[in-house]
Amino acid sequence: MLLVTVSLDINVVAGRSSASVGSEVRVVAGNSDHESGIGGATTLTAGSGSVGGVVNVVAGEGSVSSGGLVNIAGGAGPEKGGAVS
């Protein structure tokens, strides 16, 4: 585990593929050890295809106050929009 004393932004993009399933990406935002710190935010976008990729999101736990929020929007599609469950 790498301990850093400054905030860093990380962008991860999986490469394109001609296979039937695109690459998976798992990203975990950084924790804050500061007394009133806020955990790092995570923004994920699933891959596009004839069927859009799935996004699984878990918000951070709050050690003193409330847990993190989860804001989710289903993807658009020509037949119907993606479900949020």
Buried (B, 14 or more C-beta within 10 A) or exposed (E): EEEEEEEEEEEEEEEEEEEEEBEEEEEEBBEBEEEEEEBBEBEEEBBEEEEBBEBEEEBBEEEEEEEBEEEEEEBEEEEEEBEEE
